[in-house]
Every structure is written in C-alpha cells, then in structure tokens.
Amino acid sequence: MGRNLKKMLSYYKPYRTVFWADMFFATLSAGIALALPLVIRYVTSTLLYLERGELLRQITVIAVVLFALVAVDCYSKFFISNYGHVMGAKIEYDMRAEIFAHFQKLSFTFFDNQKVGQLMSRITTDLFDITELMHHGPENVILSVIKITGAFVILLGISPALSLAAFIVLPFMFLYAYFLNGKMRRAFKQNRVRIAEINAQIEDNLSGIRVVKSFANEKIEEDKFQEGNKGFLSAKKNSYHYMGSFHAGLGAFTTLIQVNVIVAGVLLIARGSVDVSDLVTFLLYISVFTDPVRTLIDFTEQFQNGYTGFERFCEIMAIQPDIEDREGAKELVHVKGDIAFENVSFQYEENTETVLNHINLRVPAGSYMALVGSSGAGKSTLCSLIPRFYDVSAGAVKIDGKDIRDLKLKSLRDHIGIVQQDVYLFVGTVYDNIRYGRPDATREEVIRAAQNANAHEFIMSLPNGYETDIGQRGIKLSGGQKQRLSIARVFLKNPPILIFDEATSALDNESEKVVQDSLEKLAKNRTTFVIAHRLSTIKNAQKILVLTDEGIAEEGTHEELLGKKGIYEKLYTMQFHR
C-alpha cells in the first residue's frame, strides 16, 4: 500500500504550485471557521456588557472584519472548487494518457485474455474516482486536521472538564471506523470487478447486436445481462450495508459527543465551574469539531472508492509488455525480404499445447508463398510470428539474416503489410481509413493507392466520395468494398513483405475476383505469404506449404502437390468435386 500511495502522490508533481495554493486556501478557510465562534464568545461574554457608544464602535469594527473574512472565505472556496477541480481533471488526463499508452505497448497475448469492456472500465469509471480522491482528499484532510486540532486546543482552553466529556467518545469512534474500514475496502473492490464485468457484457452485446437480432436472441441477452446485473446489485448492497453501518455509527458517535457536552455543561454550570457563554461557545466549537469528523467520514468512503480504483490502475501498469525492443535493437533498413524460420516452435502460454513444432522454412525475397491446411494447424500463428505479434517459444525468425528480436519493433512492422479476412475500419471517412496506412501521405498518394486497389471507382460513387463517413467498423460498406479499402491502406504503406490472411474467403465470387486482382497487383515484387481457404486463389503461388498439427507435411507448386496425391490433393478434390 505504501508503494501505491507514493506512486499516487507523484501525480501531483507537475501541479505542485496549484496543489500548495489549494492547501493554502483550505488552511485559510479552516482558520476562518475557527475564528468565528471566538468572535461570538467575545460578543456574548464581553461586548454586550459595554456602554452603548463603545459597543457600537466595536461592533462596527467586528462587522467590517467579519465581512472581510466572509469575502476571503468565499474566494478560498472558489479557488478550491475551481482550480482544485481543474488540477484533478489534469491528473485524470495524465493518468488516462499513461494507461492508454501502456495498452498500446502490450502484446496480443495480453488482449487475448482480456475483455474490452473491462479495460474500458479501467480508463473511465476507475480514473474518475481516483481523481476525485486526488482533488478532494488532501484539502478535506487539511481542513479537517486544522479544524479538529484548532477546536481541540480552543476547547481545552475554555474548559478541560467539558473537553474530557467531548473527547472520551473519540477512542471508541476511531476503533469502530478502523473495524469497518477494512470491510468497506473489500466491498468497494468487489464493486469495481462487477462494474467491469457489466461493461464487458454491454460492449460484447452492442458489438454483436446484428448477430443477436439475426437469431432473435434479445431475450437470451437480456437474461445474461440480468444475471450480471444481479451480481452487481448484490455487490452494491454489500458495500452499502457497510457504508450505512459506517455512516450511522460515526453519526451516532458525533451526536454522543454533543449530548455528553450538554449534560456535562449543565452539571458544571450548576456547580459554578462554567458560565453560559462558555457553554454556548463550546457547543459552537463542537459543531466546528464534528463537521470535519463528518468530512473525514466522507473522505473515508471517497478514499475506498479512489484507492481501490488506483490499485486496479497499478495492476495494469505493472503488467510488463512481453514483446518489446531488446537493449541495443537496431532499425530494419534496406529490406530485401528474405525470410527464414529456423527450428521454430510456438505455444501461446505455458502449459498449453504447442501450436508449431520445429518449423524450418526459407522464403527468398519476392517469393509468393501460400499456406494451406485444416483449421488450427497454425497457419495464422506462423504468419503472426513475422511481425512479432507473438514471440517464438524456440528457434528464430529472421529477415535478411537478422533475428527479428534484434530489430526495433516499429521499424520491423513498418516493413510488413497485412490484409486480413476480418477487416477493421475505424470510425471516420474513407480518406482517413486509407491514410491510416501512412499518416503523412498526400491526398494524391491516397487516391493513387485506392486506384491500385481497384477502390477508386466505388469510392467516387459514394455520397461524399473520399469524405464519406463509413460508420462503426465500416458498416455502411459491403465486404468487398471494405477489403479493397484495407488493400489500399497497404498499397499506401508500400511494404516489402506482405501477409494475406484468408483475405478473400468471406467474399462472393464477383468481389473475390476484383479483390484477388488487387492482391496480385499488390504482391508483385514483394515477399508474400498467403493463408488460403479457397485453393483456387493460390494456383499461381511459387510454393504452397501444407500445414498439419505435426508441422509442414507437404510443399511444392500446385501441380507438384496434385501429383503427390497427398493431403493437398484431397483438400483440392473436396473443394472442386463435391
């Protein structure tokens, strides 16, 4: 916990001027709150007994001073609420930028095991509560400590006996708070988990809403959500049970302090030990004393909310990227495109089945290599090792004789273009999505890339041409249109190495022909890997590899593999003679 708190405090560093100004005005406001009962004590015990002329003179001075104090207190509270909140928002901005940048560094292995909705919860709900704590926490603590300490000293000066009556309750109150604090912290942490699960479920449902509706499974989705929602409600009930106990108990203790003071005060007045003005002042200071206690109660709840969120923030930030640049990694330059797999084995995680076993493969620069085989044989995995989406478990992948682990990730991936079956297009325009391939490209280069991808004609037929908004994930476009935009994006990138991951398998025959022409044009003079489901698309490949669970079972041209009468011939026969 100490390390987390130290990390949390470090976020104040860029804003320390505003932070200390915030603390100064909080101190000023607390001091004014302490001064007002003393003025009332002076008025009730001394001023009322002065002659009329002196009384008017002094009350005029006191009124001016009080108006000045009110003005100072007003500005102090404005500063705390305005600039203090802005400071909190800036800290939230910094933390959100930090966690988002960290997400970008994490590998596919991390995202394979995470739900998008839960990750969203980390950078929205959690961060809001953290920054609320970081803004209000310090000022609430400083206000409370000054008020409690000041009131304690003043109360002790007025009447030690009344002070004893007031403070005898405090040890029991603190023990009660300590006991419930731990329970509240665990309950609030459980809330975070449940909120993240709900967010994940909502994200999953909304992303797949077309599938839900096509199967008319709205009721099933509602039932699934209801189950998660019940879990969330149960966690909330648990946390509110402890929170209610906490508030009620500490509220009762603060009332007990006042009851003790009234009873003790009456007894002491009866004995002549205390006069009425002292008791009135004492009761006013008890309010000054108990208000910050209530503030600390609220702060405890806020702290539980914010700190459990910060713990979850730290959990993510503590995850080290398992794929990153080695020390001394070099830029990949002057790429020919020779690729070699040397005794490569791979498994996704420890204690899971090995996907690739001792693969040895050499692909000369400019070659057109096709990969076929049954699902789960490792075709996509093999290609994912080239841009280091995953690292090999054993062996090495080399480009132009250099181990890719000795190259800088960005420079490696800058030289590889990937066209996938499941095209991802971002919210925005056609132009924005093509330009994503090379953000510094000119408009002319974007249009040329679209022309090369056989996409320019259909783009110009859209309502606003290149400025047409394509909707979430390109929902307003057909499958063939989306695929041609993704090819245009790679044309613009102009990489020497290409990977086509079943890029035409989801298209109709007409779209497939157009997209296939675009792909062959793109592949010219580049080292190309094609993962193919439709074997008709790879007849012209210079080499075809047939992958099975045991590794590379067959290799050769289309005619050579048909002549072997092996696995490839069976796959081909199944596709074209059924």
N, C-alpha and C positions, 0 to 999 in steps of 0.2 A: 504493500500500500504506500509506503514511504517513497518508493521509486516513482510510482504513478503520480503522486502528489507533486513531486519535484518536476516531473515532465509537464504536468498541468500548469504549474506556476511559470514555466519557461515561455508559455504563450503570451504572457504579459509583457515580455521584454521589449518588443518593438513599440509598445504603447505605454511605457512606464511614466512618461510625462502626464498623460491623461489619467493614468491609474492613480498617481500620487495626488493629482489635483482632485480627483474623485474622493480619495481618502481625506484630503484636507477639508473639503466641503461637507463630508459626512461627519467629521470631527466637529466642525463649526456648528452644524445643525444639532448635534448631540449636546454641545456646550450650551446652546440657546435653550434647549429643552430643560437642561438642569438649572438654568438661571431663573426661569420664570417662577417656579414655586418659592424661591428665595425672595423675590420681589413681593409676592403675595404675603409671605410671612412678615416682611418688613411693614407692609401696608396694614395688616391686621393687628400686629403687635405694637407698632410704634406710631405710624403715620396718623392713624385715626385719633390718637390722643394728643396731637399737636394743636396749637391755636390755628384759627381759620386762615390767616394770612400765610403762615409758614406751610400749612397743609396744601394750599393752592399752589404756592411756589414749587414745592417739592413734587406734587402730583403732575405738574406741567412738565418738569424735567423728566420724571419717570415715564410719562406718556410719550415724549419725544424719543427717549431711549428705546422704549418698547416698540414703537413704530419702526425705528431703525433696525432693531433685532428681527422684527417680522419681515422686513424687506430683505435683510441678509439671509434669513432662513428660507424665504421664497426663492431667491436666486440659487442658494445652495441646493435646494430640492430640484430646481430646474436643471442645474448642471448635472446632478446625479442621474436624473431621468433621461436627459437628452444625450449629453456627451458620454455618459456611462453606458447607455444602451448602444450607442454607435461603436464604442470600444468593443462591447460584447459581439456586435454584428461583424466587426472586422476580424475578431478572433475566430468566429464561426467561419468566415470566409477563408481564413488561412488554413484552418483545420480541414475544411471541405476540399480545398485545393490539394492539401497534402495527402488526404486519403484517396482522392480521385487519381492523383499522380501515382500513388502506390498501387492502386488497382491496375494501372496500365503496365506496371512492371511485372506483375505476377503472371505465371505461365498458364497454359491450358490446363495443366494438372489441377491447379487451384480452382479454376472455374468449372472443371468437370464435376467437382464435389460441392458446388455452391448453388444456391437458388438466387436468381436475380433480385427478387422481391426482398429477400433478407439483406442482401448487400445494399439495396436502396434504403432500407431502414437505418443502416449504419450512417448514411450521409445525410439523412433528413431528420427523423424523429430524435435519434440519439444526440446529434450535434446541437439541435435546438435546446435541449435540456442542459447540455454541457455548458453552452454559452450563457444561458440564463443563470446558472450557478456561478459562472466566472464573472458575470457582471454584478449580480446582486449579492453573492456570497461575501466578498471582502467588505463591502460597505455595510451590510447587515451585521457582520461580526464586529466591525469597528464601532458602529453606532451602539450596538448592544453592550459591548465591553465598557465603553466610556460611560454610557448611561448607568449601567449596573454598578461600576466602580465608583462613579461620582455620587450616585444616590446612596450607596453604602457608606461612603465617608461622611456625607452630609447627615444621613440618618443617625449615624453613630455619634456625631457632634450634637444633634438635637436631644437624643435620649438613648443611652446604651440599653436601658431596660426594654424600650419599645423595639429597638434593633434586634435584641435577643429573641423577642416574641415573633418578629418577622422572619428571621433567618434560621430559626430552629427547624423550619419545614424544608429548607433547601437540600440538606443531605438526602432526605427521602425522595425528593423530586429528581435529583440527579441519578440516584440509583434506579429509579423507575424508568427514566429516559434511557439510561445505558442498557437496561434489560431489553426494552422494546426496539432500540436502535438496530441491533443485530437482526431481529426478526423482520423489521421493515426493509433492511438492505437486501435480504434474501428474496423477499416478496417482490420488491421492485425489479430485481434482476430477472426473476421469472416473467414479470410483465414484459420486459424487453424481448425475451425469447418468443413469447406468444405474439407480440406485435409484429415481429419479424416474420413469423410463420404465416400470419394473416396476410401481410404484404406480399409474401411469396405466392400464396394461393390466389390472391387477386390478380397479380401480374401474370400468372400461369393461365388463369381463366380468360383474361382480356386478350392475351396474345393468341389464344386458341379459340376465340369466340366463333369463328366461322366453322370450325370442326364441331364445336358444341351445338351450334344451330343446325348443322347438316345432319347430325344424328338425333336432333330433337331431345338433347340430354340436359336441358336447362334445369330440370328438377333434380337430377343427379348432382349437378354442380352446386345447386343451392343447398342440397343435403350435405355435401362435402364441406361447403363453406360454413354451414350451420355448426358442424362438428368442431371446426377450428375456432369459430366464434364463441362456442360454449366454453372451450378451453381458455380462451382469452378472458371471458366473463368470470370464469372460476378464479383465474389468477388475479384479476382485478378485485374480486370480492375478498380474496385472501389479503391482498395488500391494503384494501380499505378497512378491513377488520382491525389490522394492527395500527393503521393510521388513525382510525377512530378511537381506539384504545389510548393511543399516544396523546392525541389532542384532548380527549376527555379527561384523562388522568392529570396531565400537566395543567389543564384549565382549572381542575379542582384544586390542585396544589396552590396555584396563584390566588384563587379565591380564599383558600385557607389562610394564606399569609395576611390578607386584608381582615379576615374575621379575627385572627389572633391579635392583630394590632388594635382593632376596635375594642375587643374585650379587655386587653391589657391596658389600653389608653384610658378607658372608663375607670378601671380599678386604680390606676396611677393618679388620675385627676381627683378621685375621691380621697386619696391619701395626700394630695397636695404636691406630689412629685413632678407633675407635668401640668402645664396650663392648656387651655382650649386652643389657643393659636398654634402651639406646638403640635397638638394632635391633628389640627387641620392641615398644617404644613406636612406633617408626617404622612397623612393619608394621600396628599397630593404627590409626594415623593414615592409612595408605594406604587401609584399609577405609573410614575416615571420608571420605577424599578421593574414592575410586572410587564409593562408594554414590551421592553426589549427581551424579556423572557419569552413572551409570546412570539416575538420576531425570531428568536433562536429556535423556537419550536418549528416555525415555518421554514427556517433555514435548514433544519434537520431533514425535513421532508424534501426540500429542494436539493440538499446535498445527496440524499439517497438517489434521487432521480438522476441528477447530473453525474454523480460519481460512478454509478453502475453503467451509465452511457459511456463514460470515459474509459472504464475498464474494457468495454466491448470495442471501443476505438483502438485502445492499446493492443488488444488481442489481434486485430487485423494488422496494425502497423508492425507488430512483432513477427509476422509471417515473412520469412525471407524468400525472395524470388529464387526458385530452384534452377532457373536459367537466366544467367546474366553474363556480362563481359568478364572474362578472366583478366587478371592483372597482366598488363603488357599486351592485351589483344590488339590486333592490327586491322587497318582498313583493308577491305577487299577491293582491289583496283585491277584494271586491265583484264577483265574476266573473259576467258575463252569459253568456259562452260564444261570442261572435263569433270565428270563426277564419278567418284568411286565409293562403293560400300565395302569396307574391309572387315570381314568376320563380324558383322553387325548382329547383335541380339537386342531385343527390347521387350520390357514388360512395363505396364502402366504404373503399378505400385508394387511395393514389396509384398510378398506372399500372394501375388496374383499370377495367373497363368502367363507364360511367356508368349508374346504375340509373334515375334520374329526370332528365328534361330539361325545364327551363324550364316548370315547372308553375305555373299561375295558377288559383287557386280561392278562392271566398269562400263560407263556410258561416255563415249567420245563426244567432244564439243560438236554441236549442231545436229546430234542424233535425234531421231524421233522414236521414242521408246514407249511401248504400250504395256500396261499391266492388266491381266485378267485373272479371274478366279472366283470362287464362291465367296459369299458374304462372310466376313470375319477372318479371312485368310491373311489380312494385314496390308492390303494394297494402299489404302489411305494412310495408314500408320507409316508405311515405308516412305511415302512422299512427305509426310509431316516432319520427318527427321531432317530433311534437307534444309528447310528454313529454321530449324531448331525450335519448332513448336513444342517438341519433346526432345530430351537428350537420350542418346543411346545408353542402354544398360551395359553393353560391352562392345568392343570394336570401335570403329571410327568411320565417319562420313567425311570425304574430302572433296574439295573443289579446287581444280587446277593444282592438285598435290598438297593443298593446305587443309589441315584439320579444321573443320568449321568452328570447333570450340576455341580455336586460337584467333578467330576473327571477331570484329565488333559486330554485335547483333544487328544494329541498324544498317551498317554497310552490307552485311550478308543479305538481309531481307530486301534492301533496295534493289538488289540484282535478281530477285526472283518474283515472277508474276504468277498469281494463282487465280484460276477460274473454277468456281465450284458449282455443284448441282444446285445447292440451296443458296441462291444469290441474295446477298444482303445489300439493300439500298437504304441510304439514310433519308430522314425527313428533309425535304428541300426540293430544289429544282433538278431537272435533267442535267443542266450545266454543272451544278455543284457536285453531283454524283460522279460525273465523268472526271472532272478536275481533281477529285479526291486521289486519283492515280498519281498526279504530280501537281501539288498545290500552287507551284509558281508558274504553271503553264499559261500561255497566252490564249485568247479566245480562238485565234486561228488554229493553234495546235489542238485545242479541244475538238473543234469541228473536223479537222483532218483525221483525228483518232476515231471519231464517230463514223466518218466516211469509210475508213479502213475496216471498221467493224460492221459494215452494212446497216448502220443505225441512222444515218443522217436523214434518209428519206422519211422513215416513220416519225422521227423527231420533228421534222418540219410540218408534218400533218397534225401534230398535237395543237391544242388551242393557242398556246403561247410559245410554241417551238421549244428552244432550249431553256426558256424561263418557265416552262410548265411545272407546276408543283405535282410531284408524283405520289404524295400521300405516305402514310406509315408503311415502311418496308416496300415502297413501290407498288402499293395495292392497286393503283389505277392503271397499271400496265399489264400486258399479257406475259406469260412465261418466257416466250421467245424474245420479246422486247426487253425484258429485264436482263436476260442473258446477254443480249447484244450490248447493253449499256455496261455490263461488267467486263465484257471483252474490250470495249472502247477504253475503259478505265486502264486496262493492262496495256493496250496499244500506246496510250499516253505515257505510261510508266516506262515502256520500251526496255524491258529487262532481257538479259541474255539467256536466262533459264526460265522455263515455263512448266507449270503443273496444271493439267486439266483433270479435275476430279469429277468424273461422270457428268461432264458439263452439258451433255445433250440428252441424257437418259429420261428426263421428265418432259420432253417436248414432243409435240406432234410432228408428223413426217415433214410437213412443209416448213415449219420453224426449224426443225433439225437440219434440213438441207441448207438453209440460209446461215444458221449458226455454225454448221460444220465448215462451210466455205470461209467464214470469218476466222475460225480457229486455225484452219490450214494456212491461211494468209498470214496470221499472227505467228505461227510456228516456224515459218520459213527462216532458215539460217540460225535458229535458236535451239539450244538443248531442251528437248520437250519430253515430259512424262505425261502419258495419257492413261488415266484409270477408266476403263471402258466396260460398260454393261452391254451395250449393243455392239456386237462384234463386227457389224457392217461398217462401223466408223473407223476401224483400225486396220483394214486390209492392206493399206499402203505403208504401214509402220515398218521401219527398217529392222526392228526387232520386237518380238512380243514375248513377254515373260508370263508364264502361268504359275500363279502362287497358290500353294495349299498350306495347310497347317504345319507341314514339315519344312516349308521353305519354297525355293524355286524348283518346281517339278519339271518344267519344260521351257525351252527358249528357242526362238528361231523366227523366220518370216511366216506370214500367213500360209503360204504354200507348203513350206517345210513342216509346219506343225500339223497341217491336214494330212500330210504324207505319213507322219509318225503314227497316225491312228490312236492317239492317246487322249489325254484329258481335254485338250483344246478341241480336237475333232468331235468329241462327244458334246461339248458345250455348243459348238457351231451347229452341229446336226440338230440339237434340241431347239435352237432358236429359229432355224430356217426350214425345218422339215417336220413340223408338228401340225 
